[in-house]
Amino acid sequence: MRNLKTIECKVRTILEKDEEARNDDMLLYLKVCNTCLKGTGAMPFAEVMAQYKYLGLPNFESVGRTRRKLQEKYPELAGNARVKKLRKSREQDYRRYAKEE
């Protein structure tokens, strides 16, 4: 639980300062990783993905879920109108997919 609160604090700080990160989960993840371990962005992608636990980096999905939670709770941290519409559309697509057999 403590780790999730730490992730939440980092994600919220980034969302408050960086409008681009509000619209792009990959950019948000990069910025969160760079706050956890300076220079993460300069490391080879495969190394980061394969060794994220060893490096002390958060799980990608945890960052995304935290972003969604914060943007629901604090609408001012949400992405721009285009991204909101796109995310809503993808949510509906996923719901249809999840119901398929």
C-alpha positions in Angstrom: 0.0 0.0 0.0 2.8 2.4 0.8 4.4 1.8 -2.6 1.1 2.8 -4.3 0.9 6.0 -2.3 4.5 6.8 -3.4 3.5 6.1 -7.0 0.4 8.3 -6.6 2.5 11.2 -5.2 4.9 11.0 -8.2 2.2 10.7 -10.8 0.2 13.6 -9.3 3.3 15.8 -9.2 4.0 15.1 -12.9 0.4 15.6 -14.0 0.2 18.9 -12.2 3.3 20.2 -14.0 3.2 18.5 -17.4 0.2 18.8 -19.7 1.7 16.5 -22.3 2.1 13.7 -19.7 -1.7 14.1 -19.0 -2.3 13.0 -22.6 0.2 10.2 -23.0 0.7 7.3 -20.7 4.1 6.3 -22.2 5.4 9.8 -21.6 4.0 9.8 -18.1 5.6 6.4 -17.4 9.0 7.7 -18.7 8.8 10.7 -16.4 7.8 8.6 -13.4 10.7 6.3 -14.1 13.1 9.2 -14.3 11.9 10.4 -10.9 12.6 7.0 -9.5 15.9 6.4 -11.2 17.7 9.3 -12.9 18.7 8.5 -16.4 16.2 5.8 -17.0 15.2 7.4 -20.3 18.8 6.9 -21.6 18.8 3.2 -20.8 17.9 0.6 -23.5 14.2 -0.1 -23.6 14.6 -3.8 -23.3 16.8 -3.4 -20.2 14.2 -1.2 -18.5 11.3 -3.5 -19.3 13.2 -6.7 -18.3 14.7 -5.3 -15.1 12.1 -2.8 -13.9 11.8 -4.6 -10.5 15.5 -4.8 -9.9 15.8 -1.1 -10.9 13.1 -0.1 -8.4 10.7 1.1 -11.1 7.0 0.9 -10.8 4.8 -1.4 -12.9 3.5 0.3 -16.0 0.0 -0.7 -15.3 0.2 0.8 -11.8 1.1 4.1 -13.2 -1.8 4.0 -15.7 -4.3 3.0 -13.1 -3.0 5.8 -10.8 -3.4 8.3 -13.6 -7.0 7.2 -14.2 -7.8 7.5 -10.5 -6.3 10.9 -10.1 -7.9 12.3 -13.3 -11.3 11.0 -12.1 -10.8 12.6 -8.7 -9.2 15.8 -10.1 -10.7 16.7 -13.5 -8.2 19.6 -13.9 -5.5 17.0 -14.3 -7.3 15.3 -17.2 -6.0 15.3 -20.7 -7.2 17.6 -23.4 -10.6 17.2 -25.1 -9.3 15.2 -28.0 -7.6 12.7 -25.7 -10.7 12.5 -23.4 -12.8 11.6 -26.3 -10.3 9.0 -27.6 -10.0 7.4 -24.2 -13.8 7.2 -23.8 -14.1 5.6 -27.2 -11.4 3.0 -26.4 -13.1 2.3 -23.1 -16.3 1.4 -25.0 -14.3 -0.7 -27.4 -12.7 -2.6 -24.6 -16.1 -3.2 -22.9 -17.4 -4.7 -26.1 -14.3 -6.8 -26.4 -14.5 -8.0 -22.8 -18.0 -9.3 -23.4 -17.1 -11.4 -26.4 -16.6 -15.1 -26.0 
